[in-house]
C-alpha cells in the first residue's frame, strides 16, 4: 500500500482582482415595437397566473403607416434591344464587351449545333446561358442598375426565344 505523500505547505497565490466590465455605451432599444406597450404590474403573488398581453396585429400597424409605392417591374427586352443597350452602356469596358460578344456567339453556335442534332443537351445550354447572364448582371449591377433590372426581367423571355427551335431559327435569319 503506498504511503500518503507528506503535505507540503502551498504558497498562497496573490488574490486576483475581480474582473469588471465596462458599462454599456448606450441602452439598447427594446425588442417590442414602440406602438406596443408592455404593462408593468405590481408584484403578483406566487400563486397568481401570469398575465399575458397580446400586441396589436401587424396588419393593423401596417395599415396605419403610409402606403409605400409599389415597385414597378422593368419591361422585358427583346434580343435586339438588349444588344443595343449593352453596346451603349458605360458600365462595361470595350474589351469586356468584345469578350461578351464572343461568348454570346459561342452560345449561339452551340444552340445551332443542338438543333442540328449534335451533342450539347438543352440542360447544358441552359447552364451556359445562366452563367452568361450572371456574368452580364455582375458587370451591370453597380454601374447601370436600370439595365441590370431589365436584363433580370427579360431573362426567361430570352431563354424562351433560344430554347424554341422555330424562334431560334427566326433569330438566325
C-alpha positions in Angstrom: 0.0 0.0 0.0 1.5 3.3 -1.0 2.3 5.9 1.7 0.5 9.2 1.5 2.7 12.0 0.4 3.7 14.4 3.0 1.8 17.5 2.8 3.8 20.5 1.8 2.8 24.0 2.5 1.3 25.6 -0.5 2.4 29.1 -1.2 -0.6 31.3 -1.3 -1.2 33.0 -4.7 -2.0 36.6 -4.7 -5.7 37.2 -4.9 -6.6 38.3 -8.4 -8.8 41.4 -8.8 -12.4 40.7 -9.8 -13.0 41.3 -13.5 -15.0 44.4 -14.0 -16.8 45.0 -17.3 -17.2 48.5 -18.7 -20.6 50.0 -18.6 -22.6 49.8 -21.8 -22.2 52.8 -24.1 -25.9 53.2 -24.8 -29.0 51.5 -23.7 -30.4 49.0 -26.2 -33.8 49.5 -27.7 -36.5 47.2 -26.5 -37.3 44.3 -28.8 -41.0 45.2 -28.9 -42.2 47.8 -31.4 -42.8 51.2 -30.0 -46.5 51.0 -30.6 -46.9 48.1 -28.2 -46.7 49.0 -24.6 -45.8 46.3 -22.1 -47.8 46.6 -18.9 -45.9 46.9 -15.6 -47.8 45.1 -12.9 -47.2 45.2 -9.2 -45.6 42.2 -7.7 -48.0 39.4 -8.1 -48.4 36.6 -5.6 -46.7 33.4 -6.4 -50.0 31.6 -6.8 -51.4 34.0 -9.3 -51.5 33.1 -13.0 -49.1 35.0 -15.3 -50.7 37.9 -17.1 -50.5 37.6 -20.9 -50.8 40.6 -23.2 -51.4 40.4 -26.9 -49.8 43.1 -29.1 -51.7 44.7 -31.9 -51.7 42.5 -35.1 -49.1 43.6 -37.5 -51.7 44.2 -40.2 -53.2 47.0 -38.1 -49.8 48.5 -37.6 -49.0 48.4 -41.3 -52.4 49.8 -42.2 -51.7 52.8 -40.0 -48.4 53.6 -41.8 -48.5 55.5 -45.1 -48.5 53.2 -48.1 -45.2 52.8 -49.9 -45.3 52.9 -53.7 -45.5 49.5 -55.4 -42.3 48.5 -57.2 -42.6 48.7 -60.9 -41.2 45.8 -62.9 -38.8 46.6 -65.7 -40.1 45.9 -69.1 -38.8 42.8 -70.8 -36.3 43.4 -73.6 -36.1 41.6 -76.9 -32.7 40.4 -78.1 -32.1 43.4 -80.4 -32.9 45.9 -77.7 -30.7 44.1 -75.2 -27.8 44.1 -77.7 -28.2 47.8 -78.4 -28.4 48.7 -74.7 -25.4 46.6 -73.8 -23.4 48.2 -76.6 -24.4 51.7 -75.3 -23.8 51.2 -71.6 -20.8 52.8 -70.0 -20.8 50.1 -67.2 -18.9 47.7 -69.3 -15.5 48.4 -70.9 -14.7 47.9 -74.6 -12.6 44.8 -74.2 -15.2 43.2 -71.8 -17.9 43.9 -74.4 -15.8 42.2 -77.1 -15.4 39.2 -74.7 -19.1 39.0 -74.0 -19.9 39.2 -77.7 -17.6 36.2 -78.3 -19.3 34.3 -75.5 -22.7 35.1 -77.0 -21.6 34.0 -80.4 -20.2 30.7 -79.0 -23.5 30.1 -77.2 -25.5 30.8 -80.3 -23.3 28.3 -82.2 -23.9 25.7 -79.6 -27.6 26.2 -80.0 -27.3 25.8 -83.7 -25.4 22.5 -83.2 -28.1 21.4 -80.7 -30.9 22.0 -83.2 -28.9 20.1 -85.9 -29.0 17.1 -83.6 -25.4 17.3 -82.3 -24.0 16.9 -78.8 -24.9 19.7 -76.4 -28.1 18.8 -74.5 -30.6 21.6 -73.6 -29.7 21.3 -69.9 -26.1 22.1 -70.7 -27.1 25.0 -72.8 -29.3 26.4 -70.0 -26.4 26.2 -67.7 -24.2 28.1 -70.1 -26.9 30.7 -70.7 -27.4 31.2 -66.9 -23.7 31.6 -66.4 -23.5 34.2 -69.2 -26.5 36.1 -67.7 -24.9 36.1 -64.3 -21.7 37.5 -65.8 -23.6 40.3 -67.5 -25.5 41.1 -64.3 -22.4 41.2 -62.2 -20.9 43.7 -64.7 -24.0 45.9 -64.7 -25.3 45.7 -61.1 -23.3 48.6 -59.7 -23.0 50.9 -62.7 -26.2 50.5 -64.7 -28.9 49.3 -62.4 -31.7 50.1 -64.8 -30.2 47.8 -67.5 -29.5 45.2 -64.9 -33.1 45.2 -63.8 -34.2 45.0 -67.5 -31.9 42.0 -68.0 -33.3 40.3 -65.0 -36.9 40.8 -66.1 -36.1 39.7 -69.6 -34.1 36.6 -68.7 -36.8 34.0 -69.0 -38.3 35.6 -72.2 -34.8 35.5 -73.8 -34.4 31.9 -72.8 -37.8 31.0 -74.3 -36.6 32.5 -77.6 -33.4 30.4 -77.6 -35.0 27.2 -76.3 -37.7 27.1 -79.1 -36.3 25.8 -82.3 -38.6 27.8 -84.5 -38.0 31.2 -82.8 -34.2 30.4 -82.7 -34.3 29.8 -86.5 -36.0 33.1 -87.0 -33.3 34.9 -84.9 -30.6 33.4 -87.1 -32.1 34.7 -90.4 
